């Protein structure tokens, strides 16, 4: 093999399109720019995705991707008065027992105990966030918050 015997594979190189060189070339008269209009004028350069004033495809499609709403879930409020109604004396309150009692669901798994109402039963709260007022009322009734 010698350098002067090397050739390109057929179709590897194409000739440059020479527009505006007469009717016989097939690219004369309008020089492949179509008829009249914005795109046929000299110096016309449209931005990427421009569709002649029509709403571009990128803006017609819906937005997709990351949304912080999934991580911004609010906690369901469970008042001390609700615990008084649903639980017996000496019960242990966790996220699971609150879900079984109907205070939590799959849409909002976070729960927080608030201090609205009165509590007379001794309850043990484990792994559930409480407000300061709720913690004071649970401990005043003889319960514990862990």
TIVO-2410 file (N, C-alpha, C; in nm, 3 decimals):
# residues 146
REC num residu      c1      c2      c3 atome chaine
REC   1      X   0.085  -0.119   0.000     N      A
REC   1      X   0.000   0.000   0.000    CA      A
REC   1      X   0.089   0.124   0.000     C      A
REC   2      X   0.057   0.216  -0.087     N      A
REC   2      X   0.131   0.341  -0.095    CA      A
REC   2      X   0.035   0.458  -0.080     C      A
REC   3      X   0.086   0.572  -0.041     N      A
REC   3      X   0.001   0.690  -0.017    CA      A
REC   3      X  -0.075   0.733  -0.141     C      A
REC   4      X  -0.012   0.716  -0.259     N      A
REC   4      X  -0.081   0.762  -0.380    CA      A
REC   4      X  -0.191   0.667  -0.424     C      A
REC   5      X  -0.202   0.551  -0.360     N      A
REC   5      X  -0.308   0.457  -0.396    CA      A
REC   5      X  -0.430   0.465  -0.303     C      A
REC   6      X  -0.421   0.547  -0.198     N      A
REC   6      X  -0.533   0.559  -0.102    CA      A
REC   6      X  -0.646   0.638  -0.165     C      A
REC   7      X  -0.768   0.592  -0.146     N      A
REC   7      X  -0.888   0.664  -0.194    CA      A
REC   7      X  -0.993   0.662  -0.083     C      A
REC   8      X  -1.085   0.756  -0.093     N      A
REC   8      X  -1.197   0.760   0.000    CA      A
REC   8      X  -1.299   0.654  -0.037     C      A
REC   9      X  -1.375   0.608   0.062     N      A
REC   9      X  -1.485   0.518   0.031    CA      A
REC   9      X  -1.593   0.596  -0.041     C      A
REC  10      X  -1.668   0.533  -0.132     N      A
REC  10      X  -1.770   0.607  -0.207    CA      A
REC  10      X  -1.873   0.669  -0.113     C      A
REC  11      X  -1.904   0.798  -0.133     N      A
REC  11      X  -2.001   0.870  -0.052    CA      A
REC  11      X  -1.942   0.935   0.071     C      A
REC  12      X  -1.812   0.920   0.094     N      A
REC  12      X  -1.751   0.977   0.214    CA      A
REC  12      X  -1.735   1.127   0.202     C      A
REC  13      X  -1.715   1.177   0.080     N      A
REC  13      X  -1.698   1.321   0.059    CA      A
REC  13      X  -1.802   1.370  -0.040     C      A
REC  14      X  -1.871   1.477  -0.005     N      A
REC  14      X  -1.971   1.535  -0.094    CA      A
REC  14      X  -1.924   1.672  -0.139     C      A
REC  15      X  -1.962   1.707  -0.261     N      A
REC  15      X  -1.926   1.838  -0.313    CA      A
REC  15      X  -2.009   1.945  -0.245     C      A
REC  16      X  -1.953   2.065  -0.234     N      A
REC  16      X  -2.024   2.179  -0.177    CA      A
REC  16      X  -2.138   2.218  -0.269     C      A
REC  17      X  -2.256   2.251  -0.209     N      A
REC  17      X  -2.372   2.294  -0.288    CA      A
REC  17      X  -2.349   2.438  -0.334     C      A
REC  18      X  -2.344   2.459  -0.466     N      A
REC  18      X  -2.321   2.593  -0.521    CA      A
REC  18      X  -2.455   2.647  -0.568     C      A
REC  19      X  -2.514   2.733  -0.486     N      A
REC  19      X  -2.648   2.782  -0.516    CA      A
REC  19      X  -2.639   2.913  -0.594     C      A
REC  20      X  -2.748   2.944  -0.666     N      A
REC  20      X  -2.755   3.069  -0.741    CA      A
REC  20      X  -2.664   3.073  -0.861     C      A
REC  21      X  -2.644   2.960  -0.928     N      A
REC  21      X  -2.556   2.955  -1.043    CA      A
REC  21      X  -2.631   2.914  -1.170     C      A
REC  22      X  -2.752   2.961  -1.185     N      A
REC  22      X  -2.827   2.940  -1.308    CA      A
REC  22      X  -2.930   2.829  -1.296     C      A
REC  23      X  -3.027   2.833  -1.388     N      A
REC  23      X  -3.138   2.738  -1.384    CA      A
REC  23      X  -3.092   2.595  -1.409     C      A
REC  24      X  -2.987   2.575  -1.488     N      A
REC  24      X  -2.941   2.440  -1.519    CA      A
REC  24      X  -2.888   2.366  -1.398     C      A
REC  25      X  -2.845   2.437  -1.297     N      A
REC  25      X  -2.791   2.371  -1.178    CA      A
REC  25      X  -2.901   2.313  -1.090     C      A
REC  26      X  -3.025   2.359  -1.110     N      A
REC  26      X  -3.134   2.316  -1.024    CA      A
REC  26      X  -3.141   2.394  -0.895     C      A
REC  27      X  -3.046   2.487  -0.876     N      A
REC  27      X  -3.044   2.569  -0.756    CA      A
REC  27      X  -3.023   2.714  -0.794     C      A
REC  28      X  -3.088   2.754  -0.903     N      A
REC  28      X  -3.079   2.892  -0.948    CA      A
REC  28      X  -3.197   2.971  -0.895     C      A
REC  29      X  -3.222   3.087  -0.953     N      A
REC  29      X  -3.333   3.177  -0.920    CA      A
REC  29      X  -3.344   3.205  -0.770     C      A
REC  30      X  -3.415   3.124  -0.694     N      A
REC  30      X  -3.435   3.154  -0.551    CA      A
REC  30      X  -3.327   3.093  -0.463     C      A
REC  31      X  -3.233   3.022  -0.521     N      A
REC  31      X  -3.119   2.966  -0.447    CA      A
REC  31      X  -3.159   2.881  -0.328     C      A
REC  32      X  -3.253   2.792  -0.347     N      A
REC  32      X  -3.303   2.695  -0.246    CA      A
REC  32      X  -3.367   2.761  -0.125     C      A
REC  33      X  -3.405   2.891  -0.138     N      A
REC  33      X  -3.467   2.960  -0.025    CA      A
REC  33      X  -3.619   2.964  -0.035     C      A
REC  34      X  -3.677   2.895  -0.130     N      A
REC  34      X  -3.821   2.897  -0.145    CA      A
REC  34      X  -3.866   3.023  -0.214     C      A
REC  35      X  -3.991   3.064  -0.194     N      A
REC  35      X  -4.042   3.184  -0.258    CA      A
REC  35      X  -4.017   3.304  -0.166     C      A
REC  36      X  -4.115   3.395  -0.160     N      A
REC  36      X  -4.097   3.517  -0.081    CA      A
REC  36      X  -4.108   3.489   0.069     C      A
REC  37      X  -4.070   3.586   0.148     N      A
REC  37      X  -4.089   3.574   0.292    CA      A
REC  37      X  -3.963   3.605   0.369     C      A
REC  38      X  -3.978   3.596   0.499     N      A
REC  38      X  -3.872   3.636   0.592    CA      A
REC  38      X  -3.743   3.558   0.568     C      A
REC  39      X  -3.754   3.428   0.547     N      A
REC  39      X  -3.635   3.345   0.535    CA      A
REC  39      X  -3.564   3.359   0.402     C      A
REC  40      X  -3.629   3.420   0.301     N      A
REC  40      X  -3.565   3.432   0.171    CA      A
REC  40      X  -3.483   3.560   0.158     C      A
REC  41      X  -3.492   3.648   0.256     N      A
REC  41      X  -3.425   3.778   0.247    CA      A
REC  41      X  -3.278   3.768   0.285     C      A
REC  42      X  -3.205   3.864   0.235     N      A
REC  42      X  -3.062   3.871   0.262    CA      A
REC  42      X  -3.037   3.900   0.411     C      A
REC  43      X  -2.940   3.834   0.469     N      A
REC  43      X  -2.902   3.861   0.607    CA      A
REC  43      X  -2.994   3.799   0.710     C      A
REC  44      X  -3.090   3.718   0.666     N      A
REC  44      X  -3.185   3.660   0.763    CA      A
REC  44      X  -3.117   3.551   0.845     C      A
REC  45      X  -3.120   3.566   0.976     N      A
REC  45      X  -3.074   3.462   1.067    CA      A
REC  45      X  -3.175   3.453   1.181     C      A
REC  46      X  -3.248   3.343   1.188     N      A
REC  46      X  -3.344   3.329   1.298    CA      A
REC  46      X  -3.279   3.251   1.412     C      A
REC  47      X  -3.330   3.274   1.533     N      A
REC  47      X  -3.273   3.205   1.648    CA      A
REC  47      X  -3.317   3.058   1.649     C      A
REC  48      X  -3.245   2.977   1.721     N      A
REC  48      X  -3.270   2.834   1.728    CA      A
REC  48      X  -3.411   2.807   1.780     C      A
REC  49      X  -3.486   2.727   1.708     N      A
REC  49      X  -3.622   2.692   1.748    CA      A
REC  49      X  -3.727   2.790   1.702     C      A
REC  50      X  -3.689   2.896   1.629     N      A
REC  50      X  -3.787   2.994   1.581    CA      A
REC  50      X  -3.873   2.932   1.473     C      A
REC  51      X  -4.005   2.950   1.483     N      A
REC  51      X  -4.098   2.889   1.389    CA      A
REC  51      X  -4.184   2.993   1.319     C      A
REC  52      X  -4.127   3.108   1.288     N      A
REC  52      X  -4.199   3.209   1.212    CA      A
REC  52      X  -4.307   3.279   1.291     C      A
REC  53      X  -4.298   3.282   1.420     N      A
REC  53      X  -4.399   3.348   1.502    CA      A
REC  53      X  -4.494   3.250   1.566     C      A
REC  54      X  -4.502   3.128   1.512     N      A
REC  54      X  -4.583   3.025   1.576    CA      A
REC  54      X  -4.520   2.989   1.710     C      A
REC  55      X  -4.602   2.944   1.804     N      A
REC  55      X  -4.551   2.905   1.935    CA      A
REC  55      X  -4.450   2.791   1.918     C      A
REC  56      X  -4.325   2.809   1.958     N      A
REC  56      X  -4.223   2.707   1.934    CA      A
REC  56      X  -4.253   2.576   2.005     C      A
REC  57      X  -4.200   2.470   1.950     N      A
REC  57      X  -4.223   2.337   2.004    CA      A
REC  57      X  -4.180   2.328   2.150     C      A
REC  58      X  -4.069   2.390   2.184     N      A
REC  58      X  -4.017   2.384   2.321    CA      A
REC  58      X  -4.117   2.444   2.419     C      A
REC  59      X  -4.190   2.547   2.376     N      A
REC  59      X  -4.287   2.611   2.465    CA      A
REC  59      X  -4.423   2.544   2.459     C      A
REC  60      X  -4.450   2.464   2.355     N      A
REC  60      X  -4.577   2.392   2.346    CA      A
REC  60      X  -4.578   2.268   2.434     C      A
REC  61      X  -4.461   2.213   2.462     N      A
REC  61      X  -4.454   2.092   2.542    CA      A
REC  61      X  -4.460   2.126   2.692     C      A
REC  62      X  -4.516   2.037   2.775     N      A
REC  62      X  -4.525   2.066   2.917    CA      A
REC  62      X  -4.389   2.058   2.985     C      A
REC  63      X  -4.376   2.131   3.094     N      A
REC  63      X  -4.252   2.127   3.173    CA      A
REC  63      X  -4.248   1.994   3.248     C      A
REC  64      X  -4.127   1.939   3.259     N      A
REC  64      X  -4.110   1.816   3.333    CA      A
REC  64      X  -3.982   1.827   3.415     C      A
REC  65      X  -3.966   1.739   3.511     N      A
REC  65      X  -3.842   1.738   3.585    CA      A
REC  65      X  -3.861   1.762   3.733     C      A
REC  66      X  -3.758   1.814   3.796     N      A
REC  66      X  -3.754   1.826   3.942    CA      A
REC  66      X  -3.857   1.928   3.991     C      A
REC  67      X  -3.924   1.892   4.096     N      A
REC  67      X  -4.019   1.980   4.161    CA      A
REC  67      X  -4.001   1.964   4.312     C      A
REC  68      X  -3.979   2.073   4.381     N      A
REC  68      X  -3.948   2.066   4.523    CA      A
REC  68      X  -4.071   2.039   4.610     C      A
REC  69      X  -4.191   2.038   4.551     N      A
REC  69      X  -4.313   2.020   4.630    CA      A
REC  69      X  -4.314   1.885   4.702     C      A
REC  70      X  -4.253   1.784   4.644     N      A
REC  70      X  -4.253   1.651   4.706    CA      A
REC  70      X  -4.174   1.652   4.837     C      A
REC  71      X  -4.074   1.740   4.848     N      A
REC  71      X  -3.991   1.744   4.967    CA      A
REC  71      X  -4.039   1.851   5.066     C      A
REC  72      X  -4.145   1.918   5.031     N      A
REC  72      X  -4.193   2.030   5.110    CA      A
REC  72      X  -4.323   1.994   5.182     C      A
REC  73      X  -4.341   1.866   5.214     N      A
REC  73      X  -4.466   1.818   5.270    CA      A
REC  73      X  -4.487   1.875   5.411     C      A
REC  74      X  -4.607   1.921   5.436     N      A
REC  74      X  -4.642   1.974   5.567    CA      A
REC  74      X  -4.684   1.859   5.658     C      A
REC  75      X  -4.659   1.875   5.786     N      A
REC  75      X  -4.697   1.773   5.883    CA      A
REC  75      X  -4.845   1.788   5.918     C      A
REC  76      X  -4.911   1.673   5.936     N      A
REC  76      X  -5.051   1.675   5.980    CA      A
REC  76      X  -5.055   1.707   6.128     C      A
REC  77      X  -5.146   1.793   6.165     N      A
REC  77      X  -5.158   1.834   6.305    CA      A
REC  77      X  -5.250   1.738   6.380     C      A
REC  78      X  -5.199   1.684   6.490     N      A
REC  78      X  -5.279   1.599   6.580    CA      A
REC  78      X  -5.277   1.668   6.715     C      A
REC  79      X  -5.394   1.706   6.763     N      A
REC  79      X  -5.402   1.777   6.890    CA      A
REC  79      X  -5.405   1.680   7.007     C      A
REC  80      X  -5.371   1.731   7.123     N      A
REC  80      X  -5.373   1.651   7.246    CA      A
REC  80      X  -5.514   1.602   7.276     C      A
REC  81      X  -5.614   1.682   7.241     N      A
REC  81      X  -5.754   1.641   7.262    CA      A
REC  81      X  -5.790   1.520   7.176     C      A
REC  82      X  -5.728   1.509   7.056     N      A
REC  82      X  -5.752   1.391   6.970    CA      A
REC  82      X  -5.693   1.265   7.034     C      A
REC  83      X  -5.576   1.279   7.096     N      A
REC  83      X  -5.515   1.165   7.164    CA      A
REC  83      X  -5.601   1.121   7.283     C      A
REC  84      X  -5.662   1.218   7.350     N      A
REC  84      X  -5.750   1.189   7.464    CA      A
REC  84      X  -5.868   1.103   7.420     C      A
REC  85      X  -5.924   1.133   7.303     N      A
REC  85      X  -6.041   1.060   7.253    CA      A
REC  85      X  -6.006   0.920   7.202     C      A
REC  86      X  -5.896   0.905   7.131     N      A
REC  86      X  -5.867   0.781   7.057    CA      A
REC  86      X  -5.787   0.677   7.134     C      A
REC  87      X  -5.706   0.718   7.231     N      A
REC  87      X  -5.614   0.623   7.295    CA      A
REC  87      X  -5.652   0.599   7.441     C      A
REC  88      X  -5.619   0.479   7.489     N      A
REC  88      X  -5.644   0.441   7.628    CA      A
REC  88      X  -5.528   0.486   7.716     C      A
REC  89      X  -5.547   0.483   7.845     N      A
REC  89      X  -5.441   0.518   7.939    CA      A
REC  89      X  -5.326   0.418   7.928     C      A
REC  90      X  -5.203   0.470   7.928     N      A
REC  90      X  -5.085   0.386   7.919    CA      A
REC  90      X  -5.047   0.346   7.777     C      A
REC  91      X  -5.117   0.394   7.677     N      A
REC  91      X  -5.087   0.357   7.537    CA      A
REC  91      X  -4.956   0.421   7.492     C      A
REC  92      X  -4.887   0.348   7.403     N      A
REC  92      X  -4.764   0.400   7.343    CA      A
REC  92      X  -4.799   0.459   7.206     C      A
REC  93      X  -4.764   0.584   7.185     N      A
REC  93      X  -4.800   0.653   7.061    CA      A
REC  93      X  -4.677   0.665   6.972     C      A
REC  94      X  -4.687   0.604   6.854     N      A
REC  94      X  -4.583   0.615   6.751    CA      A
REC  94      X  -4.650   0.657   6.621     C      A
REC  95      X  -4.572   0.674   6.517     N      A
REC  95      X  -4.628   0.711   6.386    CA      A
REC  95      X  -4.719   0.600   6.336     C      A
REC  96      X  -4.683   0.475   6.364     N      A
REC  96      X  -4.762   0.360   6.319    CA      A
REC  96      X  -4.897   0.357   6.390     C      A
REC  97      X  -4.898   0.376   6.523     N      A
REC  97      X  -5.026   0.373   6.596    CA      A
REC  97      X  -5.114   0.492   6.558     C      A
REC  98      X  -5.052   0.606   6.527     N      A
REC  98      X  -5.131   0.721   6.480    CA      A
REC  98      X  -5.193   0.694   6.344     C      A
REC  99      X  -5.120   0.623   6.256     N      A
REC  99      X  -5.174   0.588   6.124    CA      A
REC  99      X  -5.289   0.490   6.138     C      A
REC 100      X  -5.276   0.393   6.229     N      A
REC 100      X  -5.384   0.297   6.251    CA      A
REC 100      X  -5.508   0.365   6.308     C      A
REC 101      X  -5.487   0.469   6.387     N      A
REC 101      X  -5.599   0.542   6.446    CA      A
REC 101      X  -5.663   0.640   6.347     C      A
REC 102      X  -5.601   0.655   6.228     N      A
REC 102      X  -5.660   0.740   6.124    CA      A
REC 102      X  -5.608   0.882   6.121     C      A
REC 103      X  -5.497   0.909   6.189     N      A
REC 103      X  -5.442   1.045   6.190    CA      A
REC 103      X  -5.344   1.072   6.076     C      A
REC 104      X  -5.286   0.967   6.020     N      A
REC 104      X  -5.189   0.985   5.911    CA      A
REC 104      X  -5.234   0.903   5.791     C      A
REC 105      X  -5.188   0.941   5.673     N      A
REC 105      X  -5.218   0.864   5.553    CA      A
REC 105      X  -5.095   0.865   5.462     C      A
REC 106      X  -5.108   0.799   5.348     N      A
REC 106      X  -4.995   0.788   5.257    CA      A
REC 106      X  -4.960   0.922   5.192     C      A
REC 107      X  -5.057   1.010   5.176     N      A
REC 107      X  -5.032   1.138   5.111    CA      A
REC 107      X  -4.949   1.231   5.199     C      A
REC 108      X  -4.972   1.225   5.330     N      A
REC 108      X  -4.898   1.311   5.423    CA      A
REC 108      X  -4.850   1.227   5.540     C      A
REC 109      X  -4.737   1.158   5.526     N      A
REC 109      X  -4.693   1.068   5.632    CA      A
REC 109      X  -4.638   1.139   5.756     C      A
REC 110      X  -4.609   1.269   5.746     N      A
REC 110      X  -4.556   1.340   5.861    CA      A
REC 110      X  -4.669   1.380   5.956     C      A
REC 111      X  -4.642   1.365   6.086     N      A
REC 111      X  -4.741   1.398   6.188    CA      A
REC 111      X  -4.672   1.477   6.298     C      A
REC 112      X  -4.742   1.575   6.354     N      A
REC 112      X  -4.689   1.650   6.468    CA      A
REC 112      X  -4.801   1.667   6.570     C      A
REC 113      X  -4.766   1.646   6.696     N      A
REC 113      X  -4.864   1.659   6.804    CA      A
REC 113      X  -4.860   1.803   6.855     C      A
REC 114      X  -4.978   1.867   6.856     N      A
REC 114      X  -4.992   2.005   6.902    CA      A
REC 114      X  -5.068   2.009   7.033     C      A
REC 115      X  -5.058   2.121   7.103     N      A
REC 115      X  -5.111   2.129   7.240    CA      A
REC 115      X  -5.251   2.183   7.254     C      A
REC 116      X  -5.338   2.168   7.156     N      A
REC 116      X  -5.474   2.219   7.166    CA      A
REC 116      X  -5.562   2.118   7.240     C      A
REC 117      X  -5.629   2.159   7.344     N      A
REC 117      X  -5.717   2.071   7.420    CA      A
REC 117      X  -5.656   2.029   7.552     C      A
REC 118      X  -5.726   1.936   7.621     N      A
REC 118      X  -5.681   1.888   7.751    CA      A
REC 118      X  -5.648   1.741   7.745     C      A
REC 119      X  -5.558   1.696   7.831     N      A
REC 119      X  -5.519   1.556   7.837    CA      A
REC 119      X  -5.517   1.511   7.983     C      A
REC 120      X  -5.588   1.400   8.010     N      A
REC 120      X  -5.591   1.346   8.145    CA      A
REC 120      X  -5.528   1.208   8.153     C      A
REC 121      X  -5.505   1.143   8.037     N      A
REC 121      X  -5.452   1.007   8.033    CA      A
REC 121      X  -5.299   1.008   8.027     C      A
REC 122      X  -5.240   0.905   8.089     N      A
REC 122      X  -5.094   0.891   8.086    CA      A
REC 122      X  -5.056   0.821   7.956     C      A
REC 123      X  -4.982   0.891   7.869     N      A
REC 123      X  -4.944   0.837   7.738    CA      A
REC 123      X  -4.793   0.842   7.720     C      A
REC 124      X  -4.740   0.748   7.644     N      A
REC 124      X  -4.598   0.746   7.610    CA      A
REC 124      X  -4.583   0.776   7.462     C      A
REC 125      X  -4.516   0.886   7.429     N      A
REC 125      X  -4.498   0.927   7.290    CA      A
REC 125      X  -4.354   0.897   7.249     C      A
REC 126      X  -4.338   0.819   7.139     N      A
REC 126      X  -4.204   0.782   7.092    CA      A
REC 126      X  -4.193   0.812   6.942     C      A
REC 127      X  -4.091   0.889   6.905     N      A
REC 127      X  -4.061   0.912   6.764    CA      A
REC 127      X  -4.158   1.001   6.690     C      A
REC 128      X  -4.238   1.077   6.763     N      A
REC 128      X  -4.332   1.170   6.700    CA      A
REC 128      X  -4.298   1.310   6.748     C      A
REC 129      X  -4.278   1.405   6.656     N      A
REC 129      X  -4.247   1.541   6.700    CA      A
REC 129      X  -4.366   1.605   6.772     C      A
REC 130      X  -4.334   1.681   6.876     N      A
REC 130      X  -4.437   1.748   6.957    CA      A
REC 130      X  -4.401   1.895   6.973     C      A
REC 131      X  -4.504   1.977   6.986     N      A
REC 131      X  -4.478   2.117   7.019    CA      A
REC 131      X  -4.446   2.126   7.167     C      A
REC 132      X  -4.395   2.241   7.210     N      A
REC 132      X  -4.359   2.260   7.351    CA      A
REC 132      X  -4.482   2.251   7.440     C      A
REC 133      X  -4.594   2.307   7.394     N      A
REC 133      X  -4.717   2.303   7.474    CA      A
REC 133      X  -4.768   2.161   7.486     C      A
REC 134      X  -4.760   2.082   7.380     N      A
REC 134      X  -4.807   1.944   7.383    CA      A
REC 134      X  -4.720   1.861   7.477     C      A
REC 135      X  -4.589   1.883   7.469     N      A
REC 135      X  -4.497   1.809   7.555    CA      A
REC 135      X  -4.526   1.839   7.703     C      A
REC 136      X  -4.552   1.966   7.732     N      A
REC 136      X  -4.583   2.005   7.871    CA      A
REC 136      X  -4.712   1.939   7.921     C      A
REC 137      X  -4.814   1.932   7.833     N      A
REC 137      X  -4.942   1.872   7.874    CA      A
REC 137      X  -4.930   1.720   7.892     C      A
REC 138      X  -4.854   1.656   7.804     N      A
REC 138      X  -4.836   1.509   7.815    CA      A
REC 138      X  -4.761   1.476   7.944     C      A
REC 139      X  -4.656   1.553   7.974     N      A
REC 139      X  -4.578   1.527   8.096    CA      A
REC 139      X  -4.656   1.566   8.222     C      A
REC 140      X  -4.742   1.667   8.211     N      A
REC 140      X  -4.826   1.707   8.327    CA      A
REC 140      X  -4.927   1.598   8.361     C      A
REC 141      X  -4.970   1.521   8.256     N      A
REC 141      X  -5.065   1.414   8.280    CA      A
REC 141      X  -4.997   1.285   8.326     C      A
REC 142      X  -4.863   1.289   8.339     N      A
REC 142      X  -4.788   1.172   8.386    CA      A
REC 142      X  -4.725   1.090   8.273     C      A
REC 143      X  -4.735   1.134   8.151     N      A
REC 143      X  -4.679   1.062   8.038    CA      A
REC 143      X  -4.536   1.103   8.010     C      A
REC 144      X  -4.477   1.043   7.907     N      A
REC 144      X  -4.340   1.076   7.869    CA      A
REC 144      X  -4.332   1.100   7.719     C      A
REC 145      X  -4.236   1.184   7.682     N      A
REC 145      X  -4.211   1.213   7.540    CA      A
REC 145      X  -4.066   1.180   7.513     C      A
REC 146      X  -4.043   1.087   7.417     N      A
REC 146      X  -3.906   1.047   7.386    CA      A
REC 146      X  -3.872   1.086   7.243     C      A
***
